[in-house]
Amino acid sequence: MKAFMQFRTYILCLLFALPFGGALADEDAAKYSSALKTFQDAGESGAFFGNSYGYALFPSIGKAGIGVGGAYGKGRVYASGKWVGDTSMSQLSIGFQLGGQVYSQIIFFEDKRSFDEFTSGNFEFSAEASAVAITAGASASAATTGGSAGASGGKSDATTVGSYRKGMATFTVAKGGLMYDAVLAGQKFKYTAK
């Protein structure tokens, strides 16, 4: 009888959790869909979808700092338009920085080599990689190891220019907040296949 009661409690807990799990999945899908549309509609970054091997999409990366800063975000990795794995980004930085910011970021992979480099498990942007925070009416650029891909405007009206550098092109769009410094240097990525 005791085993039956425990089993029944377990089943009831699962049944109550199902509706909430679906709601969270729908909310997650909406975040990724919205971020994807932003980058598809943002000028030249939209063209990268047609000529890239794949991309990593981060709908929201939160960053804050006063001298010492940190950033974190979760994303998904796509190859040939299909979701193939999950990724997370963490960053620790020291230097002149002040404020907080939330932004979306996308990293395009030009070919299988750059995709494999990113999805090898652990990947880190080099010290030369940098980005400038963008908000409505401001301009910005993002770079990976010296090359640049930039964006200007807000979430709905960004225009972009850029090209691949060492097989990757990175674009960012500010979602809110203000931060003096927004660098890609030191961003570390972990990848887990789906």
C-alpha positions in Angstrom: 0.0 0.0 0.0 2.8 2.4 0.9 4.5 1.8 -2.5 1.2 2.5 -4.3 0.8 5.8 -2.4 4.3 6.9 -3.4 3.7 5.9 -7.0 0.4 7.8 -7.0 2.1 10.9 -5.6 4.8 10.7 -8.2 2.3 10.4 -11.0 0.3 13.4 -9.7 3.4 15.5 -9.5 4.3 14.6 -13.1 0.8 15.5 -14.3 0.8 18.9 -12.6 4.3 19.6 -14.0 3.4 18.9 -17.7 1.4 22.1 -18.4 4.2 24.2 -17.0 6.9 22.4 -18.9 5.0 23.1 -22.1 4.6 26.8 -21.2 8.4 27.1 -20.5 9.2 25.4 -23.8 6.8 27.8 -25.7 8.4 30.8 -24.0 11.9 29.5 -24.9 10.9 29.0 -28.5 9.5 32.5 -28.6 12.7 34.0 -27.3 14.8 32.3 -30.0 12.3 33.1 -32.7 12.3 36.8 -31.8 16.1 37.0 -31.7 16.4 35.1 -34.9 14.0 37.5 -36.7 15.9 40.5 -35.3 19.1 39.3 -36.9 17.4 38.1 -40.1 15.9 41.6 -40.5 19.0 43.5 -39.6 20.5 44.5 -42.9 23.5 42.5 -44.0 23.5 40.1 -41.1 20.4 38.6 -42.8 22.6 37.6 -45.8 24.8 35.6 -43.5 22.0 33.0 -43.0 22.3 32.1 -46.7 26.0 31.7 -46.9 27.0 30.3 -43.5 27.6 26.7 -42.4 25.8 27.4 -39.2 25.4 29.8 -36.3 25.2 30.2 -32.5 22.3 32.3 -31.3 22.1 33.9 -27.8 18.7 35.6 -27.3 19.8 37.3 -24.0 23.3 37.8 -22.6 23.4 39.7 -19.3 26.5 41.7 -18.5 27.4 43.9 -15.5 30.5 45.4 -14.1 32.2 48.0 -12.0 35.9 47.6 -12.6 35.5 43.8 -12.6 32.7 42.5 -14.8 31.0 39.4 -15.8 28.6 38.1 -18.5 26.5 35.0 -19.0 24.0 33.7 -21.5 22.6 30.5 -22.9 22.2 29.8 -26.6 21.6 27.3 -29.3 23.8 26.1 -32.1 22.4 25.5 -35.6 23.9 23.8 -38.6 22.1 24.0 -42.0 19.2 25.7 -40.2 18.7 22.8 -37.8 19.2 23.0 -34.0 22.1 20.6 -33.2 23.1 21.6 -29.7 23.2 24.0 -26.8 25.9 26.4 -25.8 26.6 28.7 -22.9 28.8 31.8 -22.7 30.6 33.1 -19.7 32.9 36.0 -19.4 35.0 37.6 -16.7 36.7 40.9 -17.4 38.9 43.4 -15.5 39.4 47.0 -16.6 37.5 50.2 -17.1 33.8 49.2 -17.2 30.7 50.5 -15.6 27.1 49.6 -15.9 24.9 46.7 -17.0 23.5 45.5 -20.2 21.4 42.8 -21.9 22.0 42.1 -25.5 21.4 39.4 -28.2 24.4 37.9 -30.0 24.8 35.7 -33.0 28.0 34.1 -34.2 28.1 32.9 -37.8 30.3 30.0 -38.9 31.6 30.3 -42.4 32.5 26.7 -42.9 32.6 23.3 -41.2 36.1 24.0 -39.9 35.0 27.1 -37.9 31.8 25.3 -36.8 33.9 22.3 -35.5 36.3 24.8 -33.7 33.4 26.3 -31.9 31.7 23.0 -31.1 34.8 21.2 -30.0 33.6 21.6 -26.4 35.3 24.8 -25.2 36.0 27.8 -27.3 37.2 31.3 -26.4 37.4 34.6 -28.2 40.9 36.1 -28.3 42.1 39.3 -26.7 41.6 41.3 -30.0 37.8 40.5 -30.2 35.6 43.5 -29.2 32.2 44.9 -29.6 30.6 48.2 -28.8 27.2 48.2 -27.1 24.4 49.4 -29.3 21.1 51.0 -28.4 18.6 52.9 -30.6 20.2 55.7 -32.5 23.8 54.6 -31.7 26.2 52.7 -33.9 28.4 49.7 -33.1 30.7 47.1 -34.3 31.7 43.7 -33.3 34.9 41.9 -34.2 36.4 38.5 -33.9 40.2 38.6 -33.8 40.5 41.8 -35.8 37.8 41.5 -38.4 34.6 43.4 -37.9 30.9 43.0 -38.3 28.9 45.9 -37.1 25.3 46.9 -36.3 23.5 50.2 -35.7 20.1 51.1 -34.4 17.8 49.3 -32.0 16.3 45.9 -31.9 13.8 46.7 -34.7 15.9 49.0 -37.0 19.4 47.6 -37.0 21.5 47.8 -40.1 24.7 45.8 -40.4 27.9 45.5 -42.3 30.6 42.9 -41.9 32.5 39.9 -43.2 34.0 36.7 -41.9 37.2 36.9 -40.0 39.0 33.6 -39.3 35.7 31.8 -40.3 33.4 33.7 -37.9 31.3 36.8 -37.9 29.7 38.2 -34.8 26.8 40.6 -34.5 25.2 42.0 -31.3 22.0 44.0 -30.7 21.5 45.8 -27.4 18.2 44.9 -25.7 18.5 47.2 -22.7 20.8 48.9 -20.3 23.9 51.0 -20.8 27.5 49.8 -20.5 30.6 51.8 -21.3 32.5 48.7 -22.5 31.1 45.6 -24.3 34.0 43.4 -25.4 33.9 39.9 -26.8 37.5 39.2 -25.6 37.5 36.4 -23.0 34.1 35.1 -23.9 34.2 31.4 -23.2 31.7 29.0 -24.8 30.8 25.5 -23.8 28.9 23.3 -26.2 26.8 20.2 -25.7 25.4 18.3 -28.6 21.6 17.8 -28.6 
